[in-house]
Amino acid sequence: MSHNEDFKDSTGAGQVILVILAMVLFPLFPMLMGWFTMLR
């Protein structure tokens, strides 16, 4: 039972990290595309 809880907590932490990464990266996508168009 303890192992199952540990596994569930691990997946929850992974999902939180993914959500934070998405929230940080989504606003950066238009900026990156702007840089690519400017450099071309």
Biopython code that builds the backbone (N, CA, C, O; Angstrom):
import numpy as np
from Bio.PDB.StructureBuilder import StructureBuilder

atoms = [
    (1, "MET", "N", (0.844, -1.200, 0.000)),
    (1, "MET", "CA", (0.000, 0.000, 0.000)),
    (1, "MET", "C", (0.882, 1.254, 0.000)),
    (1, "MET", "O", (0.589, 2.219, -0.706)),
    (2, "SER", "N", (1.954, 1.240, 0.785)),
    (2, "SER", "CA", (2.840, 2.403, 0.839)),
    (2, "SER", "C", (3.488, 2.630, -0.532)),
    (2, "SER", "O", (3.632, 3.769, -0.976)),
    (3, "HIS", "N", (3.881, 1.525, -1.205)),
    (3, "HIS", "CA", (4.498, 1.649, -2.530)),
    (3, "HIS", "C", (3.509, 2.272, -3.520)),
    (3, "HIS", "O", (3.892, 3.106, -4.341)),
    (4, "ASN", "N", (2.248, 1.869, -3.439)),
    (4, "ASN", "CA", (1.223, 2.404, -4.340)),
    (4, "ASN", "C", (1.068, 3.915, -4.126)),
    (4, "ASN", "O", (0.978, 4.672, -5.092)),
    (5, "GLU", "N", (1.036, 4.349, -2.868)),
    (5, "GLU", "CA", (0.915, 5.778, -2.570)),
    (5, "GLU", "C", (2.119, 6.538, -3.117)),
    (5, "GLU", "O", (1.975, 7.627, -3.672)),
    (6, "ASP", "N", (3.306, 5.955, -2.956)),
    (6, "ASP", "CA", (4.521, 6.603, -3.453)),
    (6, "ASP", "C", (4.439, 6.767, -4.968)),
    (6, "ASP", "O", (4.779, 7.823, -5.502)),
    (7, "PHE", "N", (3.984, 5.713, -5.662)),
    (7, "PHE", "CA", (3.868, 5.763, -7.121)),
    (7, "PHE", "C", (2.868, 6.845, -7.533)),
    (7, "PHE", "O", (3.129, 7.622, -8.452)),
    (8, "LYS", "N", (1.727, 6.888, -6.851)),
    (8, "LYS", "CA", (0.691, 7.881, -7.186)),
    (8, "LYS", "C", (1.247, 9.292, -6.961)),
    (8, "LYS", "O", (1.021, 10.179, -7.785)),
    (9, "ASP", "N", (1.965, 9.508, -5.867)),
    (9, "ASP", "CA", (2.545, 10.823, -5.581)),
    (9, "ASP", "C", (3.553, 11.207, -6.664)),
    (9, "ASP", "O", (3.630, 12.363, -7.079)),
    (10, "SER", "N", (4.330, 10.203, -7.116)),
    (10, "SER", "CA", (5.331, 10.473, -8.147)),
    (10, "SER", "C", (4.651, 10.931, -9.433)),
    (10, "SER", "O", (5.088, 11.905, -10.047)),
    (11, "THR", "N", (3.576, 10.237, -9.855)),
    (11, "THR", "CA", (2.888, 10.627, -11.084)),
    (11, "THR", "C", (2.276, 12.013, -10.909)),
    (11, "THR", "O", (2.293, 12.808, -11.848)),
    (12, "GLY", "N", (1.741, 12.319, -9.740)),
    (12, "GLY", "CA", (1.154, 13.633, -9.484)),
    (12, "GLY", "C", (2.213, 14.715, -9.625)),
    (12, "GLY", "O", (1.958, 15.758, -10.228)),
    (13, "ALA", "N", (3.400, 14.476, -9.074)),
    (13, "ALA", "CA", (4.484, 15.457, -9.175)),
    (13, "ALA", "C", (4.871, 15.649, -10.640)),
    (13, "ALA", "O", (5.120, 16.773, -11.075)),
    (14, "GLY", "N", (4.921, 14.554, -11.400)),
    (14, "GLY", "CA", (5.267, 14.644, -12.819)),
    (14, "GLY", "C", (4.237, 15.475, -13.576)),
    (14, "GLY", "O", (4.596, 16.288, -14.427)),
    (15, "GLN", "N", (2.948, 15.271, -13.265)),
    (15, "GLN", "CA", (1.896, 16.046, -13.927)),
    (15, "GLN", "C", (2.018, 17.519, -13.575)),
    (15, "GLN", "O", (1.845, 18.378, -14.440)),
    (16, "VAL", "N", (2.316, 17.825, -12.303)),
    (16, "VAL", "CA", (2.471, 19.224, -11.881)),
    (16, "VAL", "C", (3.630, 19.863, -12.648)),
    (16, "VAL", "O", (3.519, 21.000, -13.109)),
    (17, "ILE", "N", (4.736, 19.138, -12.784)),
    (17, "ILE", "CA", (5.896, 19.675, -13.505)),
    (17, "ILE", "C", (5.531, 19.922, -14.970)),
    (17, "ILE", "O", (5.922, 20.935, -15.550)),
    (18, "LEU", "N", (4.770, 18.978, -15.571)),
    (18, "LEU", "CA", (4.357, 19.148, -16.966)),
    (18, "LEU", "C", (3.478, 20.372, -17.125)),
    (18, "LEU", "O", (3.639, 21.139, -18.075)),
    (19, "VAL", "N", (2.540, 20.560, -16.189)),
    (19, "VAL", "CA", (1.625, 21.713, -16.268)),
    (19, "VAL", "C", (2.418, 23.011, -16.151)),
    (19, "VAL", "O", (2.178, 23.958, -16.900)),
    (20, "ILE", "N", (3.372, 23.057, -15.203)),
    (20, "ILE", "CA", (4.173, 24.276, -15.023)),
    (20, "ILE", "C", (5.002, 24.533, -16.284)),
    (20, "ILE", "O", (5.107, 25.673, -16.738)),
    (21, "LEU", "N", (5.590, 23.471, -16.849)),
    (21, "LEU", "CA", (6.372, 23.631, -18.081)),
    (21, "LEU", "C", (5.497, 24.183, -19.193)),
    (21, "LEU", "O", (5.907, 25.090, -19.917)),
    (22, "ALA", "N", (4.288, 23.639, -19.334)),
    (22, "ALA", "CA", (3.377, 24.107, -20.386)),
    (22, "ALA", "C", (3.039, 25.583, -20.171)),
    (22, "ALA", "O", (3.057, 26.371, -21.117)),
    (23, "MET", "N", (2.729, 25.956, -18.919)),
    (23, "MET", "CA", (2.357, 27.350, -18.624)),
    (23, "MET", "C", (3.520, 28.292, -18.922)),
    (23, "MET", "O", (3.303, 29.434, -19.327)),
    (24, "VAL", "N", (4.762, 27.820, -18.724)),
    (24, "VAL", "CA", (5.931, 28.669, -18.989)),
    (24, "VAL", "C", (6.219, 28.730, -20.492)),
    (24, "VAL", "O", (6.574, 29.785, -21.016)),
    (25, "LEU", "N", (6.064, 27.578, -21.193)),
    (25, "LEU", "CA", (6.463, 27.515, -22.598)),
    (25, "LEU", "C", (5.428, 28.109, -23.546)),
    (25, "LEU", "O", (5.803, 28.714, -24.551)),
    (26, "PHE", "N", (4.118, 27.954, -23.254)),
    (26, "PHE", "CA", (3.099, 28.429, -24.198)),
    (26, "PHE", "C", (3.245, 29.921, -24.505)),
    (26, "PHE", "O", (3.158, 30.287, -25.677)),
    (27, "PRO", "N", (3.461, 30.802, -23.528)),
    (27, "PRO", "CA", (3.662, 32.222, -23.870)),
    (27, "PRO", "C", (4.955, 32.467, -24.664)),
    (27, "PRO", "O", (5.067, 33.477, -25.359)),
    (28, "LEU", "N", (5.921, 31.560, -24.567)),
    (28, "LEU", "CA", (7.196, 31.754, -25.267)),
    (28, "LEU", "C", (7.125, 31.349, -26.739)),
    (28, "LEU", "O", (7.945, 31.794, -27.541)),
    (29, "PHE", "N", (6.136, 30.496, -27.105)),
    (29, "PHE", "CA", (6.082, 30.022, -28.488)),
    (29, "PHE", "C", (5.979, 31.169, -29.501)),
    (29, "PHE", "O", (6.744, 31.177, -30.466)),
    (30, "PRO", "N", (5.063, 32.144, -29.325)),
    (30, "PRO", "CA", (4.990, 33.245, -30.297)),
    (30, "PRO", "C", (6.285, 34.046, -30.348)),
    (30, "PRO", "O", (6.675, 34.515, -31.418)),
    (31, "MET", "N", (6.961, 34.210, -29.211)),
    (31, "MET", "CA", (8.215, 34.949, -29.184)),
    (31, "MET", "C", (9.276, 34.203, -30.002)),
    (31, "MET", "O", (10.011, 34.809, -30.783)),
    (32, "LEU", "N", (9.345, 32.868, -29.810)),
    (32, "LEU", "CA", (10.316, 32.083, -30.572)),
    (32, "LEU", "C", (10.018, 32.165, -32.063)),
    (32, "LEU", "O", (10.936, 32.295, -32.873)),
    (33, "MET", "N", (8.738, 32.088, -32.432)),
    (33, "MET", "CA", (8.370, 32.171, -33.846)),
    (33, "MET", "C", (8.740, 33.558, -34.395)),
    (33, "MET", "O", (9.187, 33.671, -35.537)),
    (34, "GLY", "N", (8.556, 34.602, -33.592)),
    (34, "GLY", "CA", (8.941, 35.944, -34.012)),
    (34, "GLY", "C", (10.436, 36.032, -34.249)),
    (34, "GLY", "O", (10.879, 36.651, -35.216)),
    (35, "TRP", "N", (11.231, 35.404, -33.354)),
    (35, "TRP", "CA", (12.689, 35.413, -33.537)),
    (35, "TRP", "C", (13.075, 34.703, -34.820)),
    (35, "TRP", "O", (13.937, 35.165, -35.567)),
    (36, "PHE", "N", (12.401, 33.532, -35.075)),
    (36, "PHE", "CA", (12.735, 32.779, -36.292)),
    (36, "PHE", "C", (12.424, 33.588, -37.538)),
    (36, "PHE", "O", (13.205, 33.594, -38.490)),
    (37, "THR", "N", (11.268, 34.282, -37.535)),
    (37, "THR", "CA", (10.905, 35.082, -38.718)),
    (37, "THR", "C", (11.842, 36.274, -38.869)),
    (37, "THR", "O", (12.183, 36.651, -39.989)),
    (38, "MET", "N", (12.264, 36.873, -37.750)),
    (38, "MET", "CA", (13.167, 38.024, -37.812)),
    (38, "MET", "C", (14.541, 37.607, -38.340)),
    (38, "MET", "O", (15.153, 38.336, -39.121)),
    (39, "LEU", "N", (15.027, 36.437, -37.917)),
    (39, "LEU", "CA", (16.364, 35.996, -38.320)),
    (39, "LEU", "C", (16.407, 35.574, -39.792)),
    (39, "LEU", "O", (17.466, 35.608, -40.419)),
    (40, "ARG", "N", (15.244, 35.174, -40.345)),
    (40, "ARG", "CA", (15.261, 34.703, -41.728)),
    (40, "ARG", "C", (15.360, 35.832, -42.723)),
    (40, "ARG", "O", (15.385, 35.590, -43.930)),
]
sb = StructureBuilder()
sb.init_structure("model")
sb.init_model(0)
sb.init_chain("A")
sb.init_seg("    ")
for serial, (resi, resn, name, xyz) in enumerate(atoms, 1):
    if name == "N":
        sb.init_residue(resn, " ", resi, " ")
    sb.init_atom(name, np.array(xyz, "f"), 0.0, 1.0, " ", f" {name:<3s}", serial, name[0])
structure = sb.get_structure()
